Amino acid sequence: MKITDFLTVQTVVPALASRDKNAALREMADWLVSYHSHLDRQKVLAVLLEREKISSTAIGEGVAIPHGKLPGVERVLGVFARSPQGVDFAALDGGLTHLFFVLVAPENAAADHLKALARISRLLKDENFRRRLMEGQSSQELFNIIAEEDEKF
């Protein structure tokens, strides 16, 4: 599974306005629902918030992968968001989080969900890739950076 299977230019947020965790999750949920209008905004947000209660999805190095499963979703859907100023997302390393990949998957798609998480994790381990994502300007440019990196694997 490639990131471009569940991410589009329209679901790339070049600059989150939110500065705290819950507001950032709400903003990313809103962005996903604005492009996938069949989704229920409150249900998407609830799934993401519920997952964060288990443990933070901020994995360190300025990266978080908020995710969850939702009834009625037919395939993995995603949003990439960047926060130039950073969000306190309770990261494991104590740092601010700047790069977010949100995933919402069907309830019965554990394999696809895990493949998507693994792919994102693998790409974001690369410090040069993270730096390039911080330097990109527009949704299109950020999407192109992600798609180019996605093709390497």
Secondary structure, DSSP 4 states (H G I P E B T S, - for coil): --GGGT--GGGEES-----BHHHHHHHHHHHHHHHSTTS-HHHHHHHHHHHHHHS--EEETTEE--EEEETT--S-EEEEEEEEEEEB---TTS--EEEEEEEEEETT-HHHHHHHHHHHHHHHT-HHHHHHHHH--SHHHHHHHHHHHHHT-
